[in-house]
Amino acid sequence: MKFFLKCDKAAHLCDKGQYNEATLLEKLMLNIHLLICKLCRKHSKQNGQLTKTIKSADLKTLPKDEKERIKEILLREIKKD
């Protein structure tokens, strides 16, 4: 198994790590890569900041029944044309 990652693979592992989907070996390989690669370190830091910002945004969405009601209205309007 290769322990040195290409940057695209490191970016993918960074994303997996953000969602706690990376294995211990993948995390180890990513950390080794981050020690070496300045660009991927920057990407990892920005990715972490983005995830933190999204989690703290306290976004509100429409309830499912309201979405369905709007969808039905839009479909009726499309059929009119």
TAFENFEN-V975695 format. One record per backbone hydrogen bond with DSSP energy under -1.0 kcal/mol. CO is the residue of the C=O (numbers start at 0). NH is the residue of the N-H. E is the energy in kcal/mol with one decimal. If there is no record, write none. Layout:
((CO | NH | E) (CO | NH | E))
This chain:
((5 | 9 | -2.2) (6 | 10 | -2.5) (7 | 11 | -1.8) (8 | 12 | -2.4) (9 | 13 | -2.2) (10 | 14 | -2.0) (11 | 15 | -2.3) (12 | 16 | -2.5) (13 | 17 | -1.7) (14 | 18 | -1.1) (15 | 20 | -3.1) (16 | 19 | -1.4) (22 | 26 | -2.5) (23 | 27 | -2.2) (24 | 28 | -2.7) (25 | 29 | -2.6) (26 | 30 | -2.5) (27 | 31 | -2.1) (28 | 32 | -2.2) (29 | 33 | -2.8) (30 | 34 | -1.5) (32 | 36 | -2.9) (36 | 40 | -1.6) (37 | 41 | -2.1) (38 | 42 | -2.3) (39 | 43 | -2.7) (40 | 44 | -2.3) (41 | 45 | -2.6) (42 | 46 | -2.7) (43 | 47 | -2.1) (44 | 48 | -2.2) (45 | 49 | -2.5) (46 | 50 | -2.3) (47 | 51 | -2.3) (48 | 52 | -2.4) (49 | 53 | -2.5) (50 | 54 | -2.3) (51 | 55 | -1.8) (62 | 66 | -2.0) (63 | 67 | -2.3) (64 | 68 | -2.0) (65 | 69 | -2.2) (66 | 70 | -2.4) (67 | 71 | -2.4) (68 | 72 | -2.0) (69 | 73 | -2.5) (70 | 74 | -2.5) (71 | 75 | -2.3) (72 | 76 | -2.2) (73 | 77 | -2.3) (74 | 78 | -2.2) (75 | 79 | -1.3))
